[in-house]
Amino acid sequence: MAKRLLPKADKGLPPSTIYLDDLKEIEEILRSALASESAPLRILYSVDEDFVMDSIEELAAHGGHAKTLTISTTSKLSDALGVCRE
């Protein structure tokens, strides 16, 4: 098979706007779905692959806009094992 470039899907969607309140709700959902007392959940926010923050407050202090936002979750157990869920 020859090497070829895969076409990118044109979703035709405008850029989305996510507010801090939206991220707080997402964080609450993640915490209720994934956290347990034996393995507390840690949520990381990566902005444009340049900055990593571990709280909404840090994200608010960073300010501005981003081209990409990645939310990753880890637990104490997965930290010990070197695992990260995105």
Residue, then its C-alpha position, 0 to 999 in steps of 0.5 A: m500500500a502506498k503512503r497517502l494523506l487522509p482527507k480531513a473532514d470538513k465539519g462546516l461548524p463554526p468555532s465553539t465558545i466554552y465558558l468557565d461555567d460550562l467547564k465547571e459543569i463538565e468538571e462536576i460531571l467528570r468528578s461524579a462519574l469517575a472519582s472514588e474515595s480510594a482514588p481522588l480524581r485530578i483534572l488537567y486543562s491543556v491550552d493550545e498544547d503550550f500550557v497545562m493547568d490543574s484548576i478552573e481558577e488557574l484557567a481563569a487567571h490565564g485568560g484569553h482564548a484558545k485554539t484547542l482545549t484538552i481536558s485530561t483526568t487522572s487519579k492517584l492510582s493512575d498517577a502511580l501507574g503513569v496512566c492518563r485518560e483524555 
